């Protein structure tokens, strides 16, 4: 396996070889770095100290053109945070999270030193999860699955699933238009071009073309094309077909607040959904344009008759084909 993919090879049983609490907490970070992030920018850094793990943004990997207010960055931190909490639960740690303006600190206390026996724990979904942008089968996720996910709702956070075809088509039009508007911005395209990688990249960051179904030759020239052409105008009909005909369910995570803590919590909720979907044999695909660009989120609110602020929009279903993981930085790189 290439060095930039080795982080996916984390072995849960290796935790029990760690000699100190500090080593154990550092081991948990191996699961955090497998979280999703916008453009696969991995904009996080971790500090392990005594019985705490602190997660902060690394602004060197922020996206000032596509994520002006750092919403997507803090949602990414929330995904990484949730992976730590899931892994900590598996290894018998009681946890408490303190949300801060610049991230979050997790306090951990070991309450069960013996090995975990639960074979379907979500920790095993973490190294299997990946974003799947392919068409999904015409098979509706079970109602029990959707209701199980809605149990993660809180007073200030709501999870909505859209199955009605009429609503789906209206939302698909909004999302498609948001994608085109985003790509009309030259600065957005240039920033994206730095994170779109060839299928043979050695970079630890970014999105190889294989995740978009590109053959190797196309992946080599795709960054150049993205930089100068709004490909979403060209692919509009294909994008709309993907959303209207090949996506059984849309999901939207909304929050009462629209601040950094709300964004982190929305990221936590999204990661839980992604891992539960993986556990049940489904895939998930976040699409940020309608959330982040202009006032398209207001159009989503109107279609759904909601007042809470949309934070994460995603597709969920049974994928017609699987795609590979994206590269990852090593835990040592971000601690």
C-alpha positions in Angstrom: 0.0 0.0 0.0 1.2 3.5 -0.8 2.4 5.6 2.1 -0.3 8.1 1.7 -3.0 5.4 2.3 -1.4 3.6 5.2 -3.5 5.4 7.8 -6.5 3.3 6.7 -4.7 0.2 7.9 -5.3 0.9 11.6 -5.8 -2.3 13.6 -8.1 -1.9 16.6 -6.5 -4.7 18.7 -3.2 -2.8 18.6 -4.7 -0.5 21.3 -4.0 -3.2 23.9 -0.3 -3.0 23.2 -0.1 0.6 24.2 1.9 0.9 27.5 0.8 4.3 28.9 -2.4 6.4 28.9 -0.7 8.9 26.7 0.1 6.2 24.2 -3.5 5.0 24.3 -4.9 8.5 23.7 -2.5 9.0 20.8 -3.8 5.7 19.4 -7.3 7.1 19.4 -6.1 9.9 17.0 -5.6 7.2 14.4 -9.3 7.0 14.1 -9.8 10.7 14.1 -7.7 11.2 11.0 -10.0 8.9 9.0 -12.8 11.4 9.3 -14.2 13.2 6.2 -13.4 16.8 5.4 -14.2 19.3 2.7 -11.9 18.7 -0.3 -10.2 16.1 1.9 -8.2 19.0 3.3 -7.9 17.4 6.8 -7.8 20.8 8.5 -7.2 19.5 12.1 -4.5 19.2 14.6 -4.5 17.3 17.9 -2.8 17.8 21.3 -2.6 14.9 23.8 -2.0 15.9 27.3 -2.6 13.9 30.5 -6.2 12.6 30.2 -7.3 15.0 27.4 -7.3 15.2 23.7 -7.7 18.7 22.2 -8.7 19.2 18.6 -8.1 22.5 16.9 -8.2 23.8 13.3 -5.0 23.9 11.3 -5.6 27.1 9.3 -2.8 26.2 6.8 -5.4 23.8 5.4 -8.4 26.1 5.5 -10.3 26.8 2.3 -10.7 30.6 2.1 -12.5 30.6 -1.3 -15.0 27.7 -0.8 -15.4 28.0 2.9 -15.2 31.7 3.7 -16.5 31.5 7.2 -14.9 28.1 8.1 -18.2 26.4 8.5 -17.0 23.3 6.6 -13.8 23.3 8.5 -15.5 23.1 11.9 -18.0 20.5 10.6 -14.9 18.5 9.7 -13.5 18.9 13.2 -16.8 17.5 14.5 -16.5 14.4 12.3 -13.0 13.8 13.7 -14.2 14.5 17.2 -17.0 11.9 16.8 -14.5 9.3 15.6 -12.5 9.8 18.8 -15.6 9.4 21.0 -16.7 6.2 19.2 -13.2 4.7 19.6 -13.0 5.8 23.2 -16.4 4.1 23.9 -15.1 0.9 22.4 -12.0 0.9 24.6 -13.9 1.6 27.8 -13.3 5.3 28.3 -15.9 7.6 29.8 -15.7 10.9 28.0 -16.8 14.6 28.5 -16.5 17.2 25.7 -15.9 20.9 26.3 -16.7 22.9 23.2 -14.6 26.0 22.7 -14.4 28.8 20.2 -11.4 27.2 18.6 -12.4 23.6 18.7 -13.1 21.1 21.5 -11.3 19.2 24.4 -12.2 15.7 25.3 -11.6 14.5 28.8 -11.2 10.7 29.1 -11.3 8.4 32.1 -10.8 4.6 31.7 -13.7 2.7 33.2 -13.3 -0.7 31.5 -9.7 -2.0 30.9 -10.7 -5.4 29.5 -11.0 -5.9 25.7 -14.3 -5.1 24.1 -16.2 -8.0 22.6 -18.9 -6.1 20.6 -18.1 -7.1 17.0 -20.7 -4.7 15.4 -19.4 -1.6 17.2 -19.2 1.5 15.1 -15.4 1.6 15.5 -15.2 -1.0 12.7 -17.1 1.2 10.4 -14.5 4.0 10.7 -11.8 2.4 8.4 -14.4 1.2 6.0 -16.3 4.5 5.5 -15.7 6.5 2.4 -17.6 9.1 0.4 -19.3 7.4 -2.5 -20.5 9.7 -5.3 -21.8 7.0 -7.6 -25.5 6.4 -8.4 -27.4 4.5 -5.7 -29.7 1.6 -6.2 -33.5 2.1 -6.4 -33.8 0.6 -2.9 -35.1 2.6 0.0 -33.2 2.4 3.3 -35.4 0.7 5.9 -37.6 2.9 8.1 -36.0 1.3 11.2 -32.6 2.6 10.0 -33.9 6.1 9.4 -35.6 6.2 12.8 -32.5 4.9 14.5 -30.5 7.8 13.0 -33.1 10.3 14.1 -32.4 9.3 17.7 -29.3 11.4 17.4 -31.5 14.6 17.3 -31.2 17.1 20.1 -33.2 20.2 21.1 -31.0 22.4 18.9 -30.2 19.9 16.1 -32.6 18.2 13.8 -32.1 15.4 11.1 -34.5 15.3 8.2 -34.8 12.6 5.6 -36.5 13.4 2.3 -38.1 10.6 0.4 -41.0 12.4 -1.4 -40.2 12.6 -5.1 -41.7 16.0 -5.6 -39.6 17.5 -2.8 -36.5 15.6 -4.0 -36.8 17.1 -7.4 -37.2 20.6 -6.1 -34.1 20.1 -3.8 -32.2 18.6 -6.7 -32.7 21.7 -8.8 -31.5 23.9 -5.9 -28.4 21.7 -5.4 -27.6 21.6 -9.1 -27.9 25.4 -9.4 -25.7 25.8 -6.3 -23.0 23.6 -7.8 -23.0 25.7 -11.0 -22.9 29.0 -9.1 -20.0 27.7 -6.9 -18.0 26.8 -10.0 -18.7 30.1 -11.7 -16.3 31.6 -9.2 -12.7 31.5 -10.6 -11.2 31.6 -7.1 -13.3 28.6 -6.1 -12.2 26.6 -9.1 -8.5 27.4 -8.6 -8.7 26.4 -5.0 -10.5 23.2 -5.9 -7.9 22.4 -8.6 -5.2 22.2 -5.9 -7.2 19.5 -4.1 -8.2 17.4 -7.1 -5.5 14.9 -7.6 -4.5 12.3 -10.2 -5.2 8.6 -9.5 -1.5 8.0 -8.8 -0.9 11.0 -6.5 1.5 10.7 -3.6 0.0 13.6 -1.8 -1.6 13.0 1.7 -4.3 15.5 0.9 -7.0 16.0 -1.7 -9.3 13.9 -3.8 -8.0 11.5 -6.4 -10.0 11.4 -9.7 -10.9 7.7 -9.1 -13.3 8.9 -6.4 -15.2 10.7 -9.2 -15.0 7.7 -11.6 -12.2 9.2 -13.7 -9.8 6.9 -15.6 -6.1 7.6 -14.9 -5.5 9.7 -18.1 -8.4 12.0 -17.4 -7.4 12.3 -13.7 -4.0 13.6 -14.9 -5.5 16.6 -16.7 -8.6 17.1 -14.5 -7.0 19.7 -12.2 -6.2 21.9 -15.2 -9.7 21.5 -16.6 -11.3 22.3 -13.3 -9.2 25.5 -13.0 -10.5 26.9 -16.3 -13.8 25.3 -17.0 -17.1 25.2 -15.1 -17.6 21.5 -15.6 -20.9 21.6 -13.6 -22.5 23.5 -16.5 -21.4 20.7 -18.8 -22.6 17.9 -16.4 -25.8 19.5 -15.2 -28.1 16.9 -16.7 -26.0 14.1 -15.3 -25.9 15.8 -11.9 -29.7 16.2 -11.9 -30.2 12.6 -12.9 -27.9 11.5 -10.1 -30.0 13.4 -7.6 -33.5 12.8 -9.0 -33.3 9.2 -10.3 -30.4 7.6 -8.5 -30.7 8.8 -4.9 -33.5 7.2 -2.8 -33.1 9.5 0.2 -31.7 13.0 0.9 -30.6 13.9 4.4 -30.3 17.4 5.9 -28.8 18.2 9.3 -30.1 21.5 10.7 -29.3 23.5 13.8 -30.8 26.2 15.9 -27.5 28.1 16.1 -25.2 29.0 13.3 -21.9 29.2 15.2 -18.8 27.1 15.6 -20.2 24.8 18.3 -23.3 24.2 16.1 -21.0 23.4 13.2 -19.0 20.9 15.3 -22.1 19.2 16.6 -23.5 19.0 13.0 -20.3 17.3 12.0 -20.6 14.8 14.8 -24.2 14.0 13.7 -23.1 13.6 10.1 -20.3 11.2 11.0 -22.6 9.1 13.1 -25.0 8.8 10.2 -22.2 7.9 7.8 -20.9 5.2 10.1 -24.3 3.8 10.8 -24.9 3.7 7.0 -21.6 1.9 6.5 -22.6 -0.6 9.2 -25.9 -1.3 7.3 -24.2 -1.7 3.9 -25.1 1.8 2.6 -22.9 4.7 1.4 -23.2 8.4 1.9 -22.2 11.5 -0.2 -22.2 15.0 1.3 -22.7 18.0 -1.0 -21.9 21.3 0.5 -22.7 23.9 -2.2 -26.3 24.4 -1.3 -25.3 24.9 2.3 -22.3 27.1 1.8 -22.9 29.2 -1.3 -25.0 32.3 -1.2 -28.6 32.0 -0.1 -29.4 28.6 -1.5 -29.9 27.3 2.0 -32.9 29.6 2.2 -34.4 27.8 -0.8 -33.9 24.5 1.1 -35.6 26.0 4.1 -38.5 27.0 1.9 -39.0 23.6 0.3 -38.9 21.9 3.6 -40.8 24.5 5.6 -38.2 24.7 8.3 -36.6 27.6 10.2 -33.5 25.9 11.5 -30.2 26.6 9.6 -29.2 23.8 7.2 -25.6 22.7 7.9 -25.1 19.4 6.1 -26.8 18.0 3.0 -26.1 14.5 1.9 -27.3 11.6 -0.3 -27.7 8.1 1.3 -28.4 4.7 -0.3 -27.0 1.4 -1.6 -24.2 2.2 -4.0 -24.1 0.5 -7.4 -20.3 0.3 -7.2 -17.6 0.9 -4.6 -14.8 3.5 -4.8 -11.5 3.6 -3.1 -10.4 5.6 -0.1 -8.8 9.0 -0.4 -5.3 9.7 0.9 -4.7 10.5 4.6 -2.1 12.3 6.6 -0.6 10.1 9.4 -1.5 10.8 13.1 2.1 11.9 13.6 1.7 14.6 11.1 -1.2 16.2 13.0 -0.1 15.8 16.6 
